[in-house]
Amino acid sequence: MIDLETFSVAFINIKNQKLRSYLTFLGIIIGIAAIISLISIVQGMQVFITGELQSLGLDSIFVEPGSGTGISTVVARTLTSDDIETIRGIQGVKDATGFWETSAILDFKGQQAEVILVGMEPDKMYLLEQMGYVDIIEGREFTKTDKFSIGLYEDFAKDTFDTEIKLRENVELNGKKFRVIALSKSSAFLSAFGGTSMVLVTDTVVKEFFGEEDPVEIIVMVDDGADIKEVQARIDKRLEKKHGTKDFYTMTSENLLEGADTILGLVGLIVLAIAGISLVVGGIGIMNTMLMSVMERTREIGVMKAIGASTNTILLLFLVESGLIGLIGGIIGVIIGALMALSASAIASYAGFPFNAFPSVELIAGGLFFSLIVGMISGWIPAQRAAKMDPVEALRFE
């Protein structure tokens, strides 16, 4: 049985070998710090991305051109404006709208910036607001008469040019004058992926001035109470029949969540594998330290056995010592890992990608338990060697 004296003796032995103990701690510290920091960051990103995708609504279907195997909407243009009307007539569909996209040069007071024009049906802007794409903080929604009007994201209006673009000011898009009628709040998700450089216009602008007749994406809102997978299947069937081929693919908000979870899960596994290598190295360091300690303390072990210390007592003493090395290294690693995760979170928040990377209680407890187990496993062979020593031979050792 492990008692307080065993812990005391083990701690004193670690303290007496300061330099060697510090070097041994290093492997465990690096491994645990890597696990705590990287998994905290991955978990923080997972919570953030899940929250942002859920803000799009779990009753949304996205119809995209191409096969879904890497063909981007920039290259594939297989959807048509007629497809929107077709989808609106499908059972279970509440409403649908499209995005018409192209690039343009925005000129403001002699300064220029390349932007993505996103054309939308003006009377369907409420769909974008419901899904979190748009959150108007100044100005108003578009109407069918707003041909030469644009909407900007707050971050773009403030940070792109030397002078902030304000509501009701004029800008030029490829030489044509437009008036700012709406400023939208910039969501963290859009900011993180550069989406705030999008400029909102009516679909008429993109069609007439830039020749983009067909949408690059269609967003579908499902009726309350309708089964989203059944509606998705109906859309697939109807559009495939209309096109004569499957030159599009559909995704639900749930599909996006599952995809994000899968990617972040794989990242987490890679992180664990990399950190595991560090822990293996740390474990080898502990084993080497304990083997050296057994050799140096051979006579001490002989004395302990001569005065009545049992084999189990010697075994426990060295196991506790190796476990303490792992645990102390784990505690330091947890502290360093938490600080690294919080630093990464602060930097990401400053860059417009806010997420909370503080390690969970379960992760901290798991890291400490893992470091303790690594230490004790690494110390098992040296502990057994010490416990099996013959006391007479140990006392004769020089």
N, C-alpha and C positions, 0 to 999 in steps of 0.2 A: 504493500500500500504506500502511496506517495504521501509524505508528510511535509511539514513546513521546513524541517531541517534539510531535507533533500533539495528543496528549491533553494534554500540559503547557500548550501555548499556548491550547487551548480552555478548560481549567480556569481559567487566569489571566484570560481574557476574561470568563468568568462571574463570577469573584471581583471583578473591577473594576467590575461593574455590579450591586452588591449588591441595592439596592432593587428594581430592575426584575426581577432574577433571582428574588428572593423572591416577588414578586407573580406571576411566571410559574409558579413551582413550585406555587403555591396550587391552581390548577385541576387539575393532575395529582395532587397530594396528595389532594384531595377525592374525585376519581374513583376512584383506586386504593384509598383507605381505605374507600370505600363498597363496592367490589367485594369486597375481602378480608373485611371485617366481615360483610356481609350474606350472602355465599355461605358463609362459615364457619358462621354461625348456621343457615342452611338445611341445610347438610350435617350439622351436629351434631344438628339436630332429626330429620333423615331417619334417621340411625343409631339414635337413641334410639327413635323410633316403630317402626322396623322390628324392633328388638330386643324391644320390648314386645308387638308383634303376634305375633311368632314365639313368644313365651312362651305364647300362647294355644294353640299347637300347630298344625301344618300338616295335621292330620287332623280338623279341626272344620268343621262346617257350621252356619250360623245361619239359622233360618227366621223371617222377619219378616212382620208383617201389612202390608197395603197393597200399593201397586203398585211401590214402590221409587223413586218419582219425587217424593218430598218429603212423602208422607203419613207422619206419625210414629206410633210405637206408642202415643202418648198419645191420638190421635184414632181410629185404626183398630184395631178389635178383631175381627179376622176368624179368628183361630186359636181352637181349642177344646182342651179337655183330651183329647178323643178322638183328636185329631191326634197326640198324643204316642205313644199306643199304636199307631196306624197306622204311624208312622215306625219304631218299634221292630221292627215285623214286616217291614221292607223288607230285602232282601238287601244285605249289606255294612255294615249299621248295627250298631255295637257296643253303643251305648246312647244314650238321649236323655232329656232332662229339660226342664222349662219354668221360666220366671220369671213369677211373678204379682206385679204391682206396683201400688202405690197410695201416696198421701201421707198423712202423719199428723203429729201434734204429740207430741213426746217431752218429758215432764216429769221433771226430776231435781232434787230438793231445792228446789222452788219456781221453778226456771228452766226456760224452754221453748225448743225449737228445732224447726223444721220439718224433717222427714226423709222420705226415700223408703223405704217398706217393700218389701223384695224377698222374696217368698215362694218357697220351694223345697221339693221333695220331700226330706224328711230323709235318706232312704237313698241319695240321689243326690248328696250333698254332695261326695263324692270327685271327681266330675266337675269341680266348680268349683275344687277344689284342684289337679287335674291341669292345668287351663287357666290357673292363676295368678290367678283371681278371689279366692280365699281362701287364706290361709296362716296357720293358727292358731298363735299363739305362746303363748297361755294358754287353758286350758279344754279343751273337747272338742268333737267333732262332734255334730250333732243326731241324735236318735233319734225314732222315731214317737210316743213319749210326751211329747216336749218341746213341748206346746201353748202354754205360757206362758213360753217361753224365747226369748231373742234373742242375736244375735251382733253385735258392733260392731267397727268398724275402729279401730286404735290411735290414729290422729290425731284422730278424732272424739271418742273417749273422753277424750283428754288435753286437747284445746284448746277444746272447745265451751262448757263451763261453768266457773264459778269453781273448782269442785271436780272433780277427775278421777273419771270413772266407772271403778270397779274390778270385777274378776271377782266374781261372786256377789252384786253389789249389785242393788237393785230400782229399776226405772224405771216410768213410766206411758206408755202409748201410747193417746191419746184416752180417758184416764180408766181404762184397764184396766192392772192391775199385771203386769209381766213381770220375769223374772230374767235377768241377764247370765250366760251359760254359756260364751261364747267371745269371745276378742279376737283379731282377725286383723291381721297386718302390712299396712300401707298401701303398695300399690305406687305407684311414681312416676306411672304412667300414670293410675291412678284419682285420685290426689291432684291432678294437674294439671287434671283435668276435673270436679272436685267429686264424684267417685264415692265418696269416703270418708264422705259424709253418708248413705250407704245403711245401712239397718238390716236385718239378716238375720233372718227368721222362717220358720216352716214355712208351706207353702201353705195349710194348714188355717186359720191365723189370718187370712190375707188373704181367703179364701173366706167364712168364717163371720162375721167381725167387720166386714168392709168390703165384702162383696158382690161381690167380683171373682172370678167363677167361671172365667174363661178366662185362659190365659197371654198375655203380651204378646210373648213370644219363646220359641223352642224351640232348644235347643242339641243338636247331634248329634255323637257321636263315631263315627268310621269304623273298621271293622275293620282290623287290621294287614294290609298287603298289598293291600287293596282300592283300586280306582281312585276317588279322591274325586269326580272329575267325573262318572263313571258313577253313583255313589251319589246325587249331587246331582240328576242327570237323573231317576233313579227316584223320588226324593222329589217333584220337581216334577210328574211325571206322575201319581203316586198321589194327591197332595193335590188337584191340579186336578180329577181325576175325582171325588174325594170331595166337593169343594165345589161342583162344577158350573161353576166359573169360576176364573180366575187372580187371586184376591184376596190373594195373598201373594207373597213373593219370597225367594230363597235366596242366601246368600253364603258363600264359603269364606274361610278365613284368607288364602289366596293372593289372592283378590279384594280383600280389605281392604288387603293390602300393595301391590297394583297401584294401587288408588285413592289411597293415601297418597303413593306415588311420583309419580303423575300430578299431584296437587295441589302437592306440593313442587317438582316440576319446573317447573310454571307460575309458581310464586312466584319460582323462580330466574331464569326468563327475564325476568320483570318487573323483578327486581332488576338484572339485567345491562343492561336497556334504560335504566333510570333512571341507573345508574352510567355508562353509555355517553355519555349527554348531558353529564355532567360532564367526561368525557374529551375530548369534542369541543370543549367550551369551553376546556379546558386546551390542546388542540392549537392552537386559534385564537390563544390567548395566546402560545404558543411561536412561531408564525409571525409574529405582530406584533412580538414582541421581536427576532426574527432579522432581520426587514426593517429595523427601526430600527437594528440593529447594523450591517447592511450599509451603510446610508446614512451612518452616523456614521464608519465605518471605510473610506470610499471611497479616501481618499488612502493609507491603510495598505495596502489591496489593490493600489493602483497601485505602491507601493514594492516589495511582495513580487513582483509580476509583473515589475517592472523589473530586479530582481536575480536573476531566473531561476525563480521559482515557477511551476509549470505550472498549467494549468486544473484538472486533476484534484486537485492539491494544495490549491488554494483551495476546490474543491468538498468535498473530504474534511474540511477544517478546519471548515467551517461545519456540515456534517452531523454531525461528531463533537460539536461544541458543542451543537447542538440535541438530539442523542441523550443527551448527558450531563445536560442540563436535565431531559429526560423521566425518565432513570434515577434521578437524585438525588431528584426528586419522587416517583418510584415507591418508592424505598427508605423515604423518610419516610412515605409513604402506607401501605406494608405494616406498618410499626411501629405507626402509629396505628390502622390497621384491626384488627391482631391484639389490641391493647389493648382496643379497643371490643368485639370479639367475646368476649374473656375476661371483660370486665365484664358483658356481657349473660348469659354462661353462669353467672357467679357469682350474679347477681340471680335468674336462673331457678331455680338450685339452691336458693337460700334460700327461694324461693316454692314449692318442692316439685316442680319440673320439671327435674331434673338432666340436662344433656347437655354433651358436650365440644365447644366451639366453637373450639378452637385450629386455625388454618389449616393445611392440609396442605402438605407440601413442594411438591407439584405446583402448588397454588394460588399459593403465594408465588413460585415460579419463573415461573409464567404471568403473574402481575401485574407482575413486574419486566420480563419480556420485552415485554409489551404496552406498558408505559410507555416503554420504549426505542424500540419501533417507532413509537408515536405521536409521540415527539419527533423522530425522523429523518424521518418522512413530513411532519410540519409544517415541518421545516427545509429540505425539498427545493427548494421554489421560491426562498426567499431564497438558498440555496447556489448554485443555478444562476445567479441574477442576479449574485451576486458573481463566480462563475467566468467569466462571459461579458463582464465589464467590459473595455473597452479601456484598457490601462495608461496611455496618453498622456492620455486624457480623465479617467481617475481621478486622475492627478497634478495636473491643472489644477483639480480640484474644490475649491471653497471651502466 
